[in-house]
Amino acid sequence: MVGSACFAVASAAGLAPHLFGAFARDTMAINLVFFAGSVGFTLAAWLQLLAAVNADRIDAIARRAPLPGRLRWFAWKPREIGWLSAFTQFVGTLLFNVNTVDALLPNLDWLQEDLVIWAPDVAGSICFLAASALALIEYVHAERGWSPGDVSWWTVWVNMLGSVAFGISAVYGVVLPESGELLDGWRVNAFTCLGAICFLVGAYLLLPELERNVKRMAVGETAPG
């Protein structure tokens, strides 16, 4: 939620600079907020990956069974769709770290901006789209598709919308050699803001989802995922 809020605020400053005053005119400050947001995304993605690595322990807790071995900090499980989704998203967040750090570098020409800022942004957006698609496939397989009454259904779909918005933003973020300007700065900010709001909502929905799963565990029912 913190990472999403940072992206939403920084992009909103580009959309409505008159509402943000001096902050909207300070490119370095805006880029620092984007970087702080990327760190939030990375921390959250790492925790999701940690949960996917230890999915068997979480399942054992839900079933009140003995824990299988020790907590693992990493494991290679590419055949497990939950792990693959979490790992892909984690890689995407690392690419956003690179993208937002490089945006702090001064005096880059158009080619340097495209190589060190735009390219990681596109790659990270592709990872987010792939991760959201995998999470959606996992949910559809487990819950049989159309379930708008389930908070998890909303979580996966809102996150997918956020990933699509980030992807569109990345397309418009290419720097043109003729002008040295973005292809469309307004659309970059608009779709970044939309994506950030979607991820903010998706992160918030994890709270009622957690409450539901705790209640299921309390009555001895295994929580999905």
C-alpha positions as CSV (number, residue, x, y, z in Angstrom):
1,M,0.0,0.0,0.0
2,V,2.9,2.4,0.8
3,G,4.6,1.7,-2.6
4,S,1.3,2.1,-4.5
5,A,0.6,5.4,-2.7
6,C,4.0,6.8,-3.6
7,F,3.5,6.0,-7.3
8,A,0.0,7.5,-7.2
9,V,1.2,10.7,-5.6
10,A,4.2,11.2,-7.8
11,S,2.2,10.5,-11.0
12,A,-0.7,12.7,-9.8
13,A,1.8,15.6,-9.4
14,G,2.5,15.3,-13.1
15,L,-1.2,15.3,-14.0
16,A,-2.3,18.2,-11.8
17,P,0.8,20.2,-11.0
18,H,-1.3,23.2,-9.8
19,L,-2.5,21.0,-6.8
20,F,1.0,20.0,-5.7
21,G,2.9,23.4,-5.9
22,A,6.7,23.3,-5.6
23,F,6.7,19.5,-5.3
24,A,5.3,19.2,-8.9
25,R,8.1,21.4,-10.2
26,D,10.9,19.4,-8.4
27,T,11.8,16.5,-10.8
28,M,14.3,15.1,-8.3
29,A,11.7,15.0,-5.5
30,I,9.2,13.3,-7.7
31,N,11.7,10.7,-8.8
32,L,12.7,10.1,-5.2
33,V,9.1,9.4,-4.3
34,F,8.9,7.0,-7.3
35,F,12.1,5.2,-6.0
36,A,10.6,5.0,-2.5
37,G,7.5,3.4,-4.0
38,S,9.6,0.9,-5.9
39,V,11.2,-0.2,-2.6
40,G,7.8,-0.7,-1.1
41,F,6.8,-2.8,-4.1
42,T,10.0,-4.9,-3.8
43,L,9.5,-5.6,0.0
44,A,5.9,-6.7,-0.6
45,A,6.9,-8.9,-3.5
46,W,9.7,-10.5,-1.5
47,L,7.3,-11.3,1.3
48,Q,4.9,-12.8,-1.3
49,L,7.7,-14.9,-2.7
50,L,8.7,-16.0,0.9
51,A,5.1,-17.1,1.4
52,A,5.1,-19.0,-1.9
53,V,8.4,-20.7,-0.9
54,N,6.9,-21.8,2.4
55,A,3.4,-22.6,1.1
56,D,3.6,-26.1,2.6
57,R,4.2,-24.6,6.1
58,I,1.3,-22.2,5.6
59,D,-0.9,-25.1,4.6
60,A,0.3,-27.1,7.6
61,I,-0.6,-24.2,9.9
62,A,-4.1,-24.0,8.3
63,R,-4.6,-27.8,8.9
64,R,-3.1,-27.7,12.4
65,A,-0.5,-30.2,11.2
66,P,3.2,-30.5,12.2
67,L,5.4,-28.0,10.3
68,P,7.4,-29.6,7.6
69,G,11.0,-28.6,8.2
70,R,12.4,-25.2,8.8
71,L,11.5,-21.8,7.3
72,R,13.1,-21.4,3.9
73,W,14.3,-18.1,2.6
74,F,14.3,-19.3,-1.0
75,A,13.6,-22.3,-3.1
76,W,13.3,-23.0,-6.9
77,K,9.8,-24.1,-7.7
78,P,9.1,-23.1,-11.3
79,R,6.4,-25.8,-11.7
80,E,4.3,-24.3,-9.0
81,I,2.1,-21.5,-10.4
82,G,1.9,-19.6,-7.2
83,W,5.7,-19.5,-6.8
84,L,6.1,-18.6,-10.5
85,S,3.7,-15.7,-10.1
86,A,5.4,-14.4,-7.0
87,F,8.9,-14.8,-8.4
88,T,8.0,-13.1,-11.7
89,Q,6.5,-10.2,-9.8
90,F,9.6,-10.0,-7.6
91,V,11.8,-9.7,-10.6
92,G,9.5,-7.0,-12.0
93,T,9.9,-5.0,-8.8
94,L,13.7,-5.2,-9.0
95,L,13.5,-3.9,-12.5
96,F,11.4,-1.0,-11.3
97,N,14.1,-0.3,-8.7
98,V,16.6,0.0,-11.5
99,N,14.3,2.1,-13.5
100,T,13.6,4.6,-10.7
101,V,17.2,4.8,-9.5
102,D,18.4,5.5,-13.1
103,A,15.8,8.3,-13.3
104,L,17.7,10.1,-10.6
105,L,20.8,10.3,-12.9
106,P,21.4,13.8,-14.3
107,N,22.1,14.9,-17.9
108,L,21.1,11.7,-19.7
109,D,20.6,11.9,-23.5
110,W,17.6,10.3,-25.2
111,L,19.3,7.0,-25.9
112,Q,20.6,6.7,-22.4
113,E,17.2,7.4,-21.0
114,D,15.7,4.8,-23.2
115,L,18.3,2.2,-22.3
116,V,18.5,2.7,-18.5
117,I,15.1,4.1,-17.7
118,W,12.6,3.0,-20.3
119,A,13.9,-0.5,-21.0
120,P,13.8,-1.6,-17.4
121,D,10.3,0.0,-17.1
122,V,9.0,-2.1,-20.1
123,A,10.7,-5.3,-18.8
124,G,9.3,-4.7,-15.3
125,S,5.8,-4.0,-16.7
126,I,5.9,-7.3,-18.7
127,C,6.9,-9.1,-15.5
128,F,3.9,-7.6,-13.7
129,L,1.6,-8.6,-16.5
130,A,2.9,-12.1,-16.5
131,A,2.7,-12.4,-12.7
132,S,-0.9,-11.0,-12.7
133,A,-1.9,-13.5,-15.4
134,L,-0.4,-16.4,-13.5
135,A,-2.2,-15.3,-10.3
136,L,-5.5,-15.0,-12.2
137,I,-5.0,-18.5,-13.8
138,E,-4.2,-19.9,-10.3
139,Y,-7.4,-18.3,-8.9
140,V,-9.6,-19.5,-11.8
141,H,-8.3,-23.0,-11.4
142,A,-8.9,-23.0,-7.7
143,E,-12.2,-21.1,-7.5
144,R,-13.9,-21.9,-10.8
145,G,-13.7,-18.5,-12.4
146,W,-16.5,-16.0,-12.0
147,S,-16.8,-15.2,-8.2
148,P,-17.4,-11.5,-7.7
149,G,-18.7,-12.3,-4.2
150,D,-15.2,-13.4,-3.2
151,V,-12.6,-10.8,-2.1
152,S,-9.8,-12.8,-3.7
153,W,-11.6,-12.5,-7.1
154,W,-11.5,-8.7,-6.8
155,T,-7.9,-8.8,-5.7
156,V,-6.6,-10.7,-8.7
157,W,-8.7,-8.7,-11.2
158,V,-7.8,-5.3,-9.7
159,N,-4.1,-6.3,-9.8
160,M,-4.5,-7.4,-13.4
161,L,-6.0,-4.0,-14.3
162,G,-3.1,-2.3,-12.5
163,S,-0.6,-4.3,-14.5
164,V,-2.3,-3.5,-17.8
165,A,-2.2,0.2,-16.8
166,F,1.5,0.1,-15.9
167,G,2.1,-1.7,-19.3
168,I,0.4,1.1,-21.2
169,S,2.3,3.7,-19.3
170,A,5.6,2.0,-20.2
171,V,4.7,2.1,-23.9
172,Y,4.1,5.9,-23.8
173,G,7.3,6.4,-21.7
174,V,9.8,6.0,-24.6
175,V,12.0,9.0,-25.2
176,L,11.9,10.3,-28.8
177,P,15.3,11.0,-30.4
178,E,14.0,14.0,-32.3
179,S,12.7,16.0,-29.3
180,G,14.3,14.2,-26.3
181,E,10.8,14.2,-24.8
182,L,8.5,11.3,-23.8
183,L,6.1,10.0,-26.4
184,D,3.2,11.2,-24.3
185,G,4.0,12.4,-20.8
186,W,0.4,12.9,-19.8
187,R,-0.6,9.3,-20.6
188,V,2.5,8.1,-18.8
189,N,1.4,9.8,-15.6
190,A,-2.3,9.0,-16.2
191,F,-1.8,5.2,-16.6
192,T,0.8,5.1,-13.9
193,C,-1.6,6.8,-11.5
194,L,-4.4,4.4,-12.5
195,G,-2.2,1.4,-12.1
196,A,-1.0,2.6,-8.7
197,I,-4.5,3.1,-7.5
198,C,-5.4,-0.4,-8.6
199,F,-2.5,-1.8,-6.8
200,L,-3.4,0.2,-3.7
201,V,-6.9,-1.2,-3.8
202,G,-5.5,-4.7,-4.4
203,A,-3.1,-4.4,-1.4
204,Y,-6.0,-3.1,0.8
205,L,-8.1,-6.1,-0.2
206,L,-5.5,-8.4,1.3
207,L,-6.7,-7.3,4.7
208,P,-10.2,-8.6,4.5
209,E,-8.8,-11.7,2.6
210,L,-6.5,-12.3,5.5
211,E,-9.4,-11.9,8.0
212,R,-11.4,-14.4,6.0
213,N,-8.6,-16.9,5.9
214,V,-7.9,-16.6,9.6
215,K,-11.6,-17.4,10.3
216,R,-11.4,-20.4,8.0
217,M,-8.4,-21.6,9.9
218,A,-10.2,-21.1,13.2
219,V,-12.9,-23.6,12.1
220,G,-10.4,-26.0,10.6
221,E,-11.1,-25.2,6.9
222,T,-8.0,-24.9,4.7
223,A,-7.7,-21.4,3.2
224,P,-7.2,-21.3,-0.6
225,G,-3.8,-20.3,-2.1
